[in-house]
Amino acid sequence: MSKLNKNYLIDVFSTLGAQLSYPDEQLKTIINDEYHYNAWFTPRNVEHAVKSIGKMLNKEDLTTWLSRYQIDYNKDSKKVGLILAGNIPLVGFHDVLCVLISGNQALIKASTQDARLINYVLNMLVKIEPEFQSRYSFVERLENFDAVIATGSNNTSRYFEFYFSKVPNIIRKNRNSVAVLTGNETTEQLYKLGRDIFDYFGLGCRNVSKLLVPESYDFTPFFEAIQPHYTIINHHKYNNNYDYNKSIYLVNKDKHLDNGFLLVKEDERMVSPLSVVFYEQYKDLASADAFLERESENIQCIVSSADVKASNQVVGFGESQQPALWDYADGVDTMDFLTKL
C-alpha cells in the first residue's frame, strides 16, 4: 500500500473512530436492525459496542499504541487467517484492526452471529481509504494463510491447535472475568459492577461471572445498588435463562440468592450460567491473590478497587467492557506477534 505508514494509518483509523462515535443515519439503521438477526444484539448493546470502538480509535491512543512497535511497511505483507467469535457485537474487530494496521492482509472467517456488523464497519473504512479494499476478504474456509488468530471455546481450541500447528498462531480459549470485593465499595461502585455483569447480557469474556467476597459478606448493599439494572429481565432470552436456572436451583434445593433478575450462588467454578453469578469467600486479600494466580489462565480481567496482586489486567468498576487498544485478549500481545511474522 503506497500510503502505508504510521501517521497516515493513525489519521485513517481515528477518522473511522469519529464516525463510529457519532453514527450517521445509515449506521443507526444497522444498529437498530441487528436485533432482527440476533436477538442478543439489542440496539442498546450494538450501539454500546460501536461507540466503544469509536472511543478506542482516538488519535492520542492510536499514537501511543503504535509507538511501542517497530513496523516495517516496506516488507511483503503476510496473509493472516482470522476466526472471529460472535458472542458480542464486533468482538473480533480488534484482531482485524491489528492485522490491517500492522501492514498485513486479513482473511476473515466471521461468525454468522456478527458478520453483518464487521462487514459494514470495514466498508466504512474502505470509504475513508479505498486501498483497504484489497487488504481484507471474507472467507468461508481458511486457505493459503501464513499465520492464524483463532478465537473459540475450550473444545474448538483443541481442534485449532492441531489444525494450525504448522503456522505461527494465537489460539484463544474460554475465559471469564472476576470481581474482588472488600465490603467497602460505594453504592456507585456496586452499580457500575452491575454494568460489568449485565453489559451484553453477560455473554462476553470480559463480563464478571465470579465474585470474590470476604467471609460473612453482606450482599444487601450489592443487590440494592444493582437494582436499576432490573430491566434486563424484560429480554425474553435472558428471562428464559433466569427462569431455567432458578427452577434448577429450587428443584435441587441449592442454596442461592435471588433479587428477581440475578441469581447469586456460592460455587467454586469460574464459569457461571447466564443470569447467574458465582461467588467464593476469602479469608484475607492474600488468599484472594492466591486464587487469582491459581486461576490466571481462566481469567480475562479483574474488576476491583482493592490492591490485588495479579498477572491479569485489573480495571475499575464499570470498566471491564471498555478495553484500550493495548488491552489484549488473554494477555497475548497481538501486535507483537504480527510485526514479527
Protein Blocks (a to p, Z undefined) as FASTA:
>chain_A
ZZlcfklmmmmmmmmmmmmmmccfklmmmmmmmmmmomklgfklmmmmmmmmmmmmpfkl
mmmmmmmpccdfkbccddddddddfkbghklmmmmmmmmmnopacdddddfklmmmmmmm
mmmmmmmmmmlmmmgccdfbdchifbdcddddfklmmmmmmmmmmpccdddddddddddd
ehlacfklmmmmmmmmmggnlpafkbcfbdcddehiafklmmmmmmmmmmmmmpmklmmm
mmmmmmmmmmnopacddehjaccdddfbfbdcehiacddddfblmlmmmmmmmmmmmpfb
dcdfbdcddfbdcddehilmmccfklcghhiafklmmmmZZ
